[in-house]
Amino acid sequence: MLISDFLKDQHGHCDRLFAAAEQAVERGDWTQARQSSDAFIRDTLHHFQIEEEALFPALEQAMGHSQGPTQVMRMEHSDMRQLIEDLQQAIQQQDRNAFAGHCDTLMIMLQQHNAKEEQILYLMADRMLDDQAEQLIQQFSQQPSQDGTAA
């Protein structure tokens, strides 16, 4: 398996959870919205963690520097973490309008971010880290999430 395939699959999984949360809010099903958004948040933050703790350091070592694409991705992760907190607060307050606004902003950021990763960064990883791919994918799969569970 390629690094890009593994990480693109995670993007798709998170996208489906995000869509489920949006649909639940549209129906006014706040219990399901909370469950879906909690799963989206957990898995998205875990994905960020995998990239920041395993992929980015490996790429930076291969490139010989930590400037450039990985630095940009870290900054975008930070921006999205703030939006995720805002989204979570809107769910907790059952505020449909705030949720919709945060959703729109987060969706645009995620789409742009994921496109850059999938079309540039992951392909770079496939090329530069080919000899480490199996080991990295195993590390991604075993990386405990912030709640202590593995991917």
Helices and strands as residue ranges (DSSP letters): H 3-27, H 30-50, I 51-55, H 56-63, H 69-92, H 96-116, I 117-121, H 122-128, G 130-132, H 133-142
